[in-house]
Amino acid sequence: MRTALFITCFLILCLESPLLLELRTSLYPPDIVITALIFIRIHSAFLPSLLFVFMLGLVKDSLTMGSPLGLYTEIYVLLLFLNELFIHRVNFNSSLSIVMVSFVYSTVASLLFFLFSLIFDSSFSNYGIIFDALLPSALLTSLCSPLFFYLFTWIGGRFRRRMGGREIIV
Amino acid sequence: MYSIFQRYKNQIASFFAVVIPLSLMYFNSRDSGNSFLEKGMLYLTGSVQHLIFSVFDEAGGLVSGYVDLLNVEKDNERLKRENEILLSEVVKARKVILENKRLQSLCEFKKEKKELAMQAARVIGKDISPYYTVMRLYLESGEGGIKNGMPVVTNDGVVGRIVRATADYSEVMLLADSRSQVNVEIPAKGIKGVLKGKGLNNRYAANFLLVEKGEGIQAGDMIITSGYDRVFPRGLEVGTVAGDHSKQAGIYFEYEVDLAVNFSLVEEVLVITGYQGEEEAAGK
């Protein structure tokens, strides 16, 4: 299931740039990795989830042009740690809770982006845009997260049936 | 030993998961070159993006051809199919004509600028994050030799500079990126300053910055590279002054600039790999 999810996320991340540019809605792309990390942690143990998030972070780093390599990987790994606080306290069967948690994670991701850009990317100085984009990005990510969750559940279900319940480590 | 590893495997993995990206960012911030991992990831994702770009490019023509044929009657199925094929051919032919025009302009530009050594590249992706204004290029010739900092231009003017490079794929930071700074001048008036990207996420924009209020600057004044930054050769068109009025920001006077290149429409570019007088400029 994790392999199928990884490939799905990889393809969506690759497709989102040309697709959103084609639809002329590229200003604030929803962050699929945030939903993926919540989903994968619900269905997997901590260690495979960490590996999954780490790999997906690297993919996001390479696809996000201009960002220093490691920036998104670090952000998503830290979000996975944050997720440990919520995982046993929040009922993820409800769309509302997924929306709210995604909103919090997206906001934290933007703040971490600001922090790491400040420390590691001396050429980046337009911090205003991070805070301008913080709310719209968080709203879009959180509103799209139930859809991504539904997609992951569907793919996970189909793949698990095909594999006869076996798992593949990413 | 193994039992200790087993017991603390989560903590050990967490430690490495935090430290590895931090190290990558740290070395990235200190060294302007690209690491082996960075090049590998750029190559992998660049290949996938190139494939997707090609698919989108092809599908765009077929879809528009199909849409134009929706009203053909049922009994003309054969003609419809033929028309469909012909129409998609026409769309493709139109695209080829446009591409030829663009390439012709680039070739003429290359002939005019004999002092510049250039390599052609195709745009295969544009960044959609609100923070950066970057494009990804595929170098058709595969000659290599592309390095960080090399200028990127079209026949219309300056596009930006290379920030990440491999033999086949490179990333170019556009003039509109908030990190971009280029030394420029208004040749007709001898006014020198810096062009700084505004990093806006809804349009491509940049400002012309001056330490002193530029007397006599008017809307429409052409801005070219001055060559003082030792990155861009002198005399490349950057844009024109958008308005007579300046805005003061700190010690600088800012003039809005209409950039010469429309980055939304750029599909082919030229990377300047060297130019006459580059060494003299570097030795200044």
Interface residues (C-beta under 8 A of the other chain):
Chain A: F10 C14 L15 E16 S17 P18 L20 L21 E22 S26 L27 Y28 P29 F46 L47 L50 L51 F54 G57 L58 V59 D61 S62 L63 T64 M65 G66 S67 P68 L69 G70 L71 T73 E74 V77 L78 F81 F113 F116 S117 I119 F120 D121 S122 S123 F124 S125 N126 I129 I130 D132 A133 S137
Chain B: K9 N10 A13 S14 A17 V18 I20 P21 L22 S23 L24 M25 Y26 N28 S29 S35 L37 E38 M41 L42 L44 T45 V48 Q49 I52 F53 F56 G125 K126 D127 I128 S129 P130 Y131 Y132 T133 V134 M135 R136 V163 R164 E171 M173 D177 S178 R179 K198 G199 L200 N201 N202
